[in-house]
Amino acid sequence: MELNTIKQKGTWGDTATALNENFAKVTVEVGKLSYSTTRSKGLYLSETALKAQCPNPSVGDWAVIGTTIPGRIWRCEVNGIWKDAGTTGGGADVNLTEYATKQDLDSVGKRIDAMEPVVLTEAAYQAITSPAQNKFYYTYEEG
């Protein structure tokens, strides 16, 4: 993965575009890494669809075949071979009590949207003794 170089001089629009492209590239790579380390391969309509999408499973990989979860569990117990485990499942309870809710995130977003953006050099920002709570500071290096 090659990231864009963020130039020290230029317009905010160019810099924002480069940053957003970098974030998108990193997100794709993190998704690939997450998928590669997840033993669950998802829900498939048929054995044929599973084998077409995941033709070379590793020991411990599992998937659900059916139209809903719970469904038939298929596992790989020998590298490269899918086998019906003879059970149903695939659904799991997830404890989300420690996670932010949509309401929490919406609240933060509204507070950020209400802030006034201020662009300063790093030196100018560091000179501020008491940053204003209603401002969102962007800094850049002089050079």
C-alpha positions, 0 to 999 in steps of 0.5 A: 500500500502506498500512501499519499505524501502530505505536503507541507505547503499547499491548500487545505483542500489538497491536503484534506483530499490526500488525507482522506485518500490515505484514510481510505487506503488504510481502512481497506488494508485494516479490513483485509487484515481483520478478515484474514484473522477471522475464522468466521467466513460468513453466511452463504446460500449453498455449499457451492457458493461457500467453496467458490468464495473460500476455496482454500480454508484453513483449519479452524475456519467456519461458515454458515450455509443457509438463508438466515442465522442460525444456519448449518455450520460448516468447518475446516478440520483439514486444510483445504476441505470444508465439512458439514459440522452437523450443527446449526448456529452462527449467531452470537450475543455480543456485549456492547455495554462498553461501546458508544451508542449512535446517540453518543456519536451523534451528540459528539458530531453535533458538538463538532459541527457547532465548532468554529474551524480555526487554522493556525501554525503550530507555533501560534497554536502552542502560544494559546494558553487557553484554547476556546471550547467552541473552536476546532483548531487545525494546525500546520507547519510553517516552512 
